[in-house]
């Protein structure tokens, strides 16, 4: 019974192969974009910061900073970009500017803190390994310093998210999976034709399909990591090139992220050693994948941009 069902399914799949492939690719694209097409219903619900049972509101200061960044990045339709208080330690974003829902940029509460007043940090409870961080301990003081950003660093961090969305990066990232799926199916069919396996033994066709699928999966991993790396670096570079202040702010931003991660590494014990490298970079989840663009690489990229800007000002 099961064999007969599988045989019928195989015949049906061969007959409607193109339609199945098209639906699968569209499904993958839709799944990857759902986070950005409906940011209010997905992204915001996941990352919104709450205070006393209510969604936290951005301070007037941070709303003003956000509007300044939109102006500096030459955003044409400022109404398409909205900010909210996010439960994170650095800004995050989602959305596609030309869609009705627009874009959301999450700004963390620690951006309300200054060197003199750290209320945006100490007013929030941070729990690591089941223990609340003591802000008066040596680790707590160091963490407060790592979470306190100057206005320049805040502007850079927000600007890179705006530039990331402006450049259509979510769309570029979303098309990787369906493109690799379509490429895998086409390559598999071509390989079977080339080897004369279209009507060959089932076992050989199965082996050919398995090899093609593994190749497609490897291609997806490499392509996805490469696109992520390229989009991150492009956003960093464009934000840093807005001005020398943005570039120096970017340098501070990544210096403090690296410092924060090193502190987390010590506070989290064994888990921290698995998650963070001694440099402060994130360890890849799998040995064969990069997954995250190293913060040290991004810092070096911005340092080079800052030197270029300083050199061009010096020669002017």
C-alpha positions in Angstrom: 0.0 0.0 0.0 2.8 2.4 1.0 4.9 1.5 -2.0 1.9 2.1 -4.3 1.2 5.5 -2.7 4.9 6.5 -3.1 4.9 5.4 -6.7 1.7 7.5 -7.4 3.2 10.5 -5.6 6.4 10.1 -7.7 4.4 10.1 -10.9 2.3 13.1 -9.9 5.4 15.0 -8.8 7.1 14.4 -12.2 4.0 15.5 -14.0 3.7 18.8 -12.0 7.4 19.3 -11.2 7.5 22.9 -12.5 4.4 23.9 -10.6 5.6 22.3 -7.4 9.0 24.0 -7.7 7.3 27.4 -8.3 5.0 27.0 -5.3 7.9 25.9 -3.1 10.1 28.8 -4.1 7.3 31.3 -3.5 6.5 29.7 -0.2 10.2 30.0 0.9 10.3 33.6 -0.3 7.0 34.4 1.5 8.2 32.8 4.7 11.5 34.7 4.7 9.8 38.0 4.0 6.9 37.6 6.4 9.0 39.2 9.1 9.5 42.2 6.9 6.2 42.4 5.2 4.3 42.5 8.6 6.8 44.0 11.0 4.2 45.3 13.4 2.6 41.8 13.8 5.9 39.8 14.0 9.0 41.8 14.6 7.6 44.3 17.1 5.8 41.7 19.2 8.9 39.7 19.5 11.3 42.5 20.4 9.3 45.2 22.1 10.4 46.4 25.5 7.8 46.3 28.3 7.7 48.3 31.5 5.2 47.8 34.3 2.9 45.7 32.1 2.9 48.2 29.3 4.9 48.7 26.1 7.8 51.0 26.9 7.8 54.3 25.0 10.9 56.0 23.5 12.0 59.2 25.2 11.8 62.5 23.4 15.6 62.5 23.2 15.8 59.2 21.3 12.9 60.2 19.1 14.8 63.4 18.2 18.0 61.4 17.5 16.0 59.0 15.3 14.7 61.9 13.2 18.2 63.4 12.9 19.5 60.1 11.6 16.6 59.9 9.0 17.6 63.4 7.9 21.3 62.6 7.7 20.6 59.4 5.7 18.5 61.4 3.2 15.4 59.3 3.7 12.8 60.6 1.3 9.7 59.1 2.9 10.3 59.6 6.7 6.8 58.3 7.4 7.8 54.8 6.3 10.3 54.6 9.2 9.1 54.3 12.8 11.0 53.7 16.0 10.1 51.8 19.1 11.7 50.7 22.4 13.3 47.3 21.9 14.4 44.8 24.5 18.0 44.4 23.3 21.4 46.0 23.8 21.7 47.5 20.3 19.4 48.6 17.6 17.6 46.1 15.3 15.3 46.6 12.4 12.8 45.0 10.0 10.6 46.0 7.1 10.6 47.1 3.4 10.3 50.9 2.9 8.0 50.8 -0.1 5.5 48.4 1.4 2.4 49.8 3.2 3.7 48.6 6.6 7.0 50.4 6.2 9.9 49.8 8.4 10.5 49.5 12.2 13.7 50.3 14.0 14.0 49.1 17.5 16.1 51.3 19.8 17.3 49.8 23.2 16.6 51.5 26.5 20.3 51.7 27.3 20.6 54.4 24.6 18.9 56.7 27.1 21.9 56.5 29.3 24.8 59.0 29.4 28.2 59.0 31.1 26.7 61.1 33.9 23.2 59.4 34.1 23.0 55.6 33.6 19.2 55.3 34.4 18.5 53.6 31.1 20.7 50.7 32.2 20.4 50.4 36.0 16.6 50.8 35.9 16.4 47.5 34.0 17.1 44.0 35.5 19.6 41.9 33.6 19.7 38.2 34.6 22.6 36.0 33.6 22.7 32.3 34.5 19.8 32.8 36.8 21.5 35.7 38.8 20.7 39.3 38.6 23.7 41.5 37.6 24.9 43.6 40.5 25.5 47.0 38.9 27.8 48.0 41.7 30.2 45.1 41.3 33.3 45.3 39.2 31.6 43.3 36.4 28.5 45.5 36.7 30.4 48.7 36.5 32.3 47.4 33.4 29.1 46.3 31.8 27.5 49.7 32.5 30.4 51.3 30.7 30.1 48.9 27.7 26.4 49.6 27.4 26.8 53.4 27.5 27.2 55.0 24.1 28.0 58.5 23.0 25.6 60.4 20.7 27.9 59.7 17.8 27.8 56.0 18.5 24.1 56.0 18.9 23.6 57.8 15.6 25.9 55.4 13.8 24.1 52.3 15.2 20.7 53.7 14.2 21.9 54.8 10.8 23.3 51.4 9.9 19.9 49.9 10.4 18.2 52.6 8.4 20.7 52.2 5.6 20.3 48.4 5.7 16.6 48.8 5.1 17.0 51.5 2.6 19.3 49.3 0.4 16.7 46.5 0.1 18.8 44.2 2.1 15.9 42.1 3.6 14.8 41.3 0.0 18.3 40.4 -1.1 18.7 38.1 1.9 15.2 36.5 1.4 15.8 35.4 -2.2 18.9 33.3 -1.4 16.9 30.2 -0.3 14.4 30.0 -3.2 17.2 30.7 -5.7 19.3 27.9 -4.3 16.3 25.5 -4.3 15.5 26.3 -8.0 19.1 26.0 -8.9 19.4 22.6 -7.1 16.4 21.2 -9.0 17.6 22.5 -12.4 21.1 21.2 -11.8 19.8 17.8 -10.6 17.7 17.4 -13.8 20.6 18.5 -16.0 23.0 16.1 -14.2 20.7 13.1 -14.7 20.2 14.0 -18.4 24.0 14.3 -18.8 24.7 11.0 -17.2 21.7 9.3 -18.9 20.0 8.5 -15.6 16.6 10.0 -16.5 15.3 6.5 -17.2 18.0 4.6 -15.4 17.9 2.4 -12.2 16.0 3.9 -9.3 19.0 3.5 -6.9 21.3 5.5 -9.2 18.7 8.2 -9.7 18.3 8.3 -5.9 22.1 8.6 -5.4 22.2 11.4 -8.0 19.4 13.2 -6.2 21.1 12.8 -2.8 24.4 14.2 -4.1 22.6 17.1 -5.8 20.6 17.9 -2.7 23.8 17.9 -0.5 25.5 20.2 -3.1 22.4 22.5 -3.0 22.5 22.7 0.8 26.2 23.5 0.8 25.6 26.2 -1.8 22.8 27.7 0.3 25.0 27.8 3.4 27.9 29.4 1.5 25.6 31.9 -0.3 23.6 32.8 2.7 26.7 33.5 4.8 28.3 35.5 1.9 25.2 37.6 1.4 24.9 38.3 5.2 28.6 39.3 5.3 28.2 41.6 2.2 25.0 43.3 3.4 26.4 43.9 6.9 29.6 45.4 5.6 27.7 47.5 3.0 25.4 49.0 5.7 28.4 49.7 8.0 30.4 51.3 5.3 27.5 53.5 4.0 26.7 54.6 7.6 30.3 55.4 8.4 30.8 57.4 5.2 28.0 59.8 6.2 30.6 61.9 8.0 33.7 61.6 10.3 31.4 61.8 13.3 29.5 58.8 12.1 32.7 56.9 11.4 34.2 57.6 14.8 30.8 56.7 16.4 30.9 53.4 14.5 34.4 52.7 15.9 33.2 53.3 19.4 30.0 51.2 18.8 31.9 48.1 17.8 34.6 48.6 20.5 31.9 48.6 23.1 30.1 45.6 21.6 33.3 43.6 21.8 33.9 44.8 25.3 30.3 43.9 26.3 30.7 40.4 24.8 33.9 39.8 26.7 32.2 40.7 29.9 29.3 38.4 29.1 31.8 35.6 28.4 33.1 35.9 31.9 29.7 36.2 33.6 28.1 33.3 31.7 30.9 30.8 32.5 31.0 27.7 30.3 28.0 28.9 28.2 29.8 32.2 27.6 33.0 30.4 26.5 30.9 28.5 23.9 29.1 31.6 22.6 31.8 34.3 22.7 35.4 34.2 21.5 38.1 35.9 23.8 38.1 38.8 21.3 34.4 39.4 21.8 33.2 37.9 18.5 30.4 35.5 18.3 31.4 31.9 17.7 29.6 30.3 14.6 26.8 27.9 15.5 28.4 25.3 13.2 32.0 24.7 12.3 31.4 24.9 8.5 29.4 28.2 8.7 30.4 31.8 9.3 26.8 32.9 10.0 27.9 36.1 11.8 30.1 38.9 10.3 32.9 39.2 12.9 32.7 42.4 14.9 36.5 42.8 14.7 36.2 42.7 10.9 33.5 45.4 11.0 35.5 47.5 13.3 38.5 47.3 11.0 36.3 48.2 8.0 35.1 51.4 9.8 38.6 52.3 11.0 39.7 52.2 7.3 36.7 54.4 6.3 37.6 56.9 9.1 41.2 57.1 7.9 40.0 57.7 4.3 37.8 60.5 5.5 40.6 62.1 7.6 43.0 61.8 4.7 40.6 63.4 2.2 40.0 66.3 4.7 43.7 66.7 5.1 44.4 66.9 1.4 41.5 69.3 0.8 
